[in-house]
Amino acid sequence: QVQLVESGGELVQPGGSLRLSCAASASIIIYNMAWYRQAPGKQRELVARISHSGNTNYEDFVKGRFTISRDTTENTMFLQMSDLKPEDTAVYYCNAVSLFQVGREYWGQGTRVTVSP
């Protein structure tokens, strides 16, 4: 079992940058991890993934603007966001899927990002 705690969300102007963090209570190398977001009135959607081996992939709407990374010594995952747009406004959630427990996944409580002038 792992607990996930996101931080870093805040109000930022369009074109600005922000870095989100997801601190895990256990080693993250045994999880495939991801960032999701949920905008007001919309479904939760995948933003970016980082596998247990460090491979990354991104949804098209953030390619070239967001970077997912991790620090396995600190058991923390990051999302560096740049060139933020109002449509990036959402609650961002950290997700971890266990490699060893089939179907077992964990969520953080979310951190709110608001992009507005």
C-alpha positions as CSV (number, residue, x, y, z in Angstrom):
1,Q,0.0,0.0,0.0
2,V,1.2,3.5,-0.7
3,Q,0.0,7.0,0.2
4,L,0.3,9.8,-2.3
5,V,0.4,13.4,-1.4
6,E,0.4,16.1,-4.2
7,S,1.5,19.6,-3.7
8,G,2.5,22.7,-5.8
9,G,-0.8,23.7,-7.2
10,E,-1.6,27.4,-7.2
11,L,-2.9,30.4,-9.2
12,V,-0.7,31.2,-12.1
13,Q,-1.0,33.5,-15.1
14,P,-1.3,32.3,-18.7
15,G,2.1,31.5,-20.1
16,G,3.5,30.8,-16.6
17,S,5.1,27.7,-15.2
18,L,4.5,25.5,-12.2
19,R,6.0,22.3,-10.8
20,L,3.8,19.8,-9.1
21,S,5.1,17.1,-6.7
22,C,3.7,13.8,-5.6
23,A,5.3,12.4,-2.6
24,A,4.9,8.6,-2.1
25,S,5.1,6.8,1.2
26,A,6.8,3.8,-0.4
27,S,9.3,3.1,-3.1
28,I,7.9,4.2,-6.4
29,I,10.0,1.9,-8.5
30,I,7.4,-0.8,-8.1
31,Y,4.6,1.3,-9.5
32,N,3.7,2.7,-12.8
33,M,2.8,6.3,-12.1
34,A,0.8,9.0,-13.8
35,W,-0.7,12.5,-13.5
36,Y,-4.3,12.9,-14.2
37,R,-6.4,16.1,-14.1
38,Q,-10.1,16.9,-13.7
39,A,-11.4,20.3,-14.8
40,P,-14.6,21.7,-13.5
41,G,-17.6,19.8,-15.0
42,K,-15.4,17.4,-16.9
43,Q,-14.2,13.8,-16.6
44,R,-10.8,13.0,-15.1
45,E,-8.3,12.6,-17.9
46,L,-4.7,11.3,-18.2
47,V,-2.0,13.9,-18.6
48,A,1.3,12.0,-18.5
49,R,2.7,8.6,-17.4
50,I,6.1,7.4,-16.1
51,S,6.6,3.7,-15.9
52,H,8.4,1.8,-13.2
53,S,11.5,1.7,-15.5
54,G,11.3,5.5,-16.2
55,N,9.7,5.5,-19.6
56,T,7.4,8.5,-20.2
57,N,4.6,9.4,-22.4
58,Y,2.2,12.3,-22.7
59,E,-1.2,13.2,-24.0
60,D,-1.1,15.4,-27.1
61,F,-2.5,18.4,-25.3
62,V,0.5,18.7,-23.1
63,K,3.3,17.5,-25.4
64,G,6.1,20.0,-25.5
65,R,4.8,21.9,-22.5
66,F,4.8,19.5,-19.6
67,T,7.5,17.1,-18.4
68,I,7.0,14.2,-16.0
69,S,9.9,13.0,-14.0
70,R,10.7,11.3,-10.7
71,D,13.3,11.1,-8.0
72,T,13.5,7.5,-6.9
73,T,15.7,8.3,-3.9
74,E,13.0,10.7,-2.6
75,N,10.1,8.6,-3.8
76,T,8.6,11.7,-5.5
77,M,7.2,12.2,-8.9
78,F,7.0,15.7,-10.5
79,L,5.1,17.4,-13.3
80,Q,6.9,20.5,-14.6
81,M,4.3,22.6,-16.5
82,S,5.2,25.5,-18.7
83,D,3.3,27.7,-21.1
84,L,0.2,27.2,-19.1
85,K,-3.1,27.9,-20.6
86,P,-6.5,28.6,-19.0
87,E,-7.7,25.2,-20.2
88,D,-5.0,23.6,-18.0
89,T,-7.1,24.8,-15.0
90,A,-8.0,21.6,-13.1
91,V,-7.3,19.5,-10.0
92,Y,-4.2,17.4,-10.7
93,Y,-4.1,13.9,-9.2
94,C,-1.2,11.6,-8.7
95,N,-1.8,7.9,-9.6
96,A,0.2,4.8,-8.8
97,V,-0.5,1.3,-10.2
98,S,1.1,-1.6,-8.5
99,L,3.3,-4.0,-10.5
100,F,2.6,-6.8,-8.2
101,Q,-1.0,-6.5,-7.1
102,V,-3.2,-6.9,-10.1
103,G,-5.7,-4.1,-10.5
104,R,-4.4,-2.3,-7.4
105,E,-4.1,1.5,-7.9
106,Y,-3.8,4.4,-5.6
107,W,-4.8,8.1,-5.8
108,G,-3.7,11.2,-4.1
109,Q,-6.1,13.9,-2.9
110,G,-5.3,16.3,-5.7
111,T,-3.8,19.7,-6.0
112,R,-5.6,22.6,-7.7
113,V,-4.0,24.5,-10.5
114,T,-5.8,27.7,-11.7
115,V,-4.5,29.5,-14.8
116,S,-6.0,32.9,-15.0
117,P,-4.9,36.5,-15.7
